[in-house]
Amino acid sequence: MSLSKNSATSWYNKALQSLYKLPGKGTPSEKAWVQKYLGSNKPTQCVKTGDVVKLASQLAKDIPSEKLISLVDTLYSQATTFEEVHLAGCLLNRNPKLKTKVAIQKLNTWLEFTHGWAETDVLCQNNWDTETILANWPKWAKLLTKLSHDKNIHKRRASLVLLVYPVRKSADQRLADMSFANVEKLKHEKEVLVTKAISWILRALLVYHRDEVAKYLKKNHDTLPKIAVREVTNKLTRGKK
């Protein structure tokens, strides 16, 4: 179904109007601190997460899937605030059927517009479940490998974060093997965007692959990021990060 430009613009304008009716909070200096914490290159109005989720739920009910895809496209490509990126990620989360219609290339494209851990994670964390990924595994495997080699650090982070939820929910060895392969590819990086993600995916793997993680940690103790070694070791020995 093709969409007219006017139709897509209309829903985009409606979404923005609704989004910026939501109350923000904080002084300019407090908002600047939050923006720095999020790692975003876009200012934030500090709208509550719950309010953005509620708006996404309502929009997902009102807008047909085809138009939702166009809306998400526009929110990412034209985002001027963190809230617009946040809303785009929440729209995906609120409409599971939408994700089955989204080509994998769309995800790769949307990641071009994310900046910082929060923007990347709101798109990747919990949005892509085990069934969705394994149902089209050859294409997902190709994408996950490609992301791990990308010059864009946010895509490299995504190659790990996208796997966190699935490996917590499934013992499927394909997911584990991909996780270890991407960690191996990225373990020499120094940026916290990647080092924290390495720690995160290794701790997530403990649910179904505890022995593999322990062996991998022992073998690669000197080459893994120190933060990953510390947090995974603590999780293995104490059950805490």
N, C-alpha and C positions, 0 to 999 in steps of 0.2 A: 504494500500500500504506500503510494507516494504521498508526501505531505507538502502542502503549500507553504511557502515562506511565511505568509501572513499567519497561518495557523500555528506554526511553530513559535513565531514571535509572540503571539497572543498568550500562549501558555507560559512562555518564559517571563513575560512582563507580569503576569498574574502571580507566578511563583516568587518573583523578586518583591513585588508589592507586599505579599503575605509575609515573606521572610523578614522584611525590614519594618514590619509592624510589631514584630516580636521585641519585647524589652531587652535591652542590653544592660550591662552593669559595669561599674568601675570608672575611675578617673582616666584621663588620657595616659598618664604615666603607668597606671595599673594595666591598662589595655596593651601598652607597649611591652610591659613585662611578660604578659601572657603570650603575645605574639612571638617574643623571643623564645619562651619556653616551648611553644608548639613547633618552633623551627620554621614557621611559615614566612614566606616573602610577601604576604598579604596582610593588611591590617585586620584586626578582629573587633567585633562589637561586643564580644563576651556574652553572646546569647546562650542561655542554658541549653545543654544537650537535650534534655527532655522536651523542650519546646521545639527544637529543630526536628526531633523524631516525630512528634505529634503532627507537625506540619507535613512532613514527608508521608506519614500514614494517610492523611487526608488527601493529599495530591495524588498518591498512588491509587486511591479509590476513585477519584474523579476523572483521571486522565487515562485514555486508552494506552495500551502498552507501546504501540508504535510511536505515539506522540511523547510518551515518557522517555523513550530512547533518545529522541531528538532533544528533549529538554535536558537530559543528562549531558549529552554532547555539548550543548550550548553553555550549561553551567560550568563545565570544566574549561572550555576553550575561552570563555569570556569572563571568568571569575576575577573579581577585583577585591574580594574579601574572603577570609577563611570560611565564613558562614556559607558562602555559595558552594564551595567545595564540599563542606560538611553536608549540606543538603543533598548534593548529588550522590554522595556515598550512601546516605540514609535512604534515598529513593530506591536504590538497588536493594538494600536490605529489607525494605518494606514490601517489595513486590517480587517474591521468588520466581514467578513465571517470567518476569522480565529477563532474568539472567539466562534462561534457556534460549531466549531469542537473540541474545547479544553475541555477536561473533567475537572470538578470542582477540581478533585484531582491535576491536573496540577497547578492550582493557589495556592493551599495549599503547593505544593512542591516548587514552585518558591519563595514563601515567606520565605522559609528556608534560602534563599541566600540574602535577603535584609537586610540592616543595616542602621538605621537612617530614619528620616522622609522623606527625598527626595527620597531615593530608594524605600521605601514602597509606597509612594504616586504616583510615576510615574507608578507603576504597578496597583494601585487600583483606583486612582482618574480619573473619566471620561472614564475609559476603559470599564466599565461594565454597560451598559444602562438598563433602566427600563424594556424594552421588553425582553432583554436577561435574566434578573434575574427572572421576573415573569413567563416567559414561562416554567421555571423549578424550580418553587418556593420551593417545598418540599426539594429538594437537596440543594438549596441555603440557605434555612432557617437552615438546619442541619449544613452546613458549617459555616455560620455566627455565630451560637451559639457556635460551636466548637472553632472557632477562639477566641471568647471572653473569653474562659476558658483556652486558651493555655498558657504554661509557657513562651513562646517566646513573648516578649513585642511588637515586630513588627507585630506579628499576631493579638495581642489584638488591636493594633492601626488599623490594617486593617479591623477588624470587625466593626469599625465605619466609616472609610474613604470609604469603599466600598458602603456604603449606602448614602453618601452625595449627589452625583449626582442624583440617583433615587428619593430620597424624595423631591428634588427640582423640579423634573419634573412630579411627580405623587402624587395624593392624596390617593393612595391605602393604606388602613389602615394596611395591612400586613407589609408594609415597615415601617410605623410609629411605630407599635407595636414592631417590631424587634429592631428598633433604641432605643426606650425607654428601652427595656429589656437589651440591651447591655450597655447602659449608666448606668443603675441601677447596673449591675454586676461590672462595672469598676469605679464607681464614687469615691471610697475610695482610688484609686491609686494616687501617688504623682508625678510620673515621667511626665515631660512635654510632652513626646511622646503621652501619653494617655490623660492628662488633656486638652491639646489644641485640641485634636480630639473630646473630649466630647463637648467642646465649639462649635466646628465647626458643628457637627451633630445637636446640639440643635438649632443653628442659621439657619441651612438649613431647619429644620422642620417648621420654622416660615412661610414659603411660603404657606403651606396648613394646618398647625396644630397649628396656633398661640395660640388659647385658651388652647389647651392641654399643650403646652410648658409653658405658663404663670402659669398654675395650678401646673405643675410639679416643676417648679422653686420655687414657693412659698412653696410647701410642703417639698422640699428637699434643701432649702436654706442653711441649716447648714451642710449638708453632701456632697454636690457637691463641686468640686474644686473651689476655690475662683476665679480663672481666668475665669472659665465658668460662674459663677454667674455674675461677672462684665461685661463680654462681651455680654452675652445674655440679661442682664438687659438693657444695653446701646442700644442694637439692638431693644429691645421692646419699649423703651421710646423715643429714638432719631433716630432710623433707621440706626445707625452706630454701629460698633463693639466697 
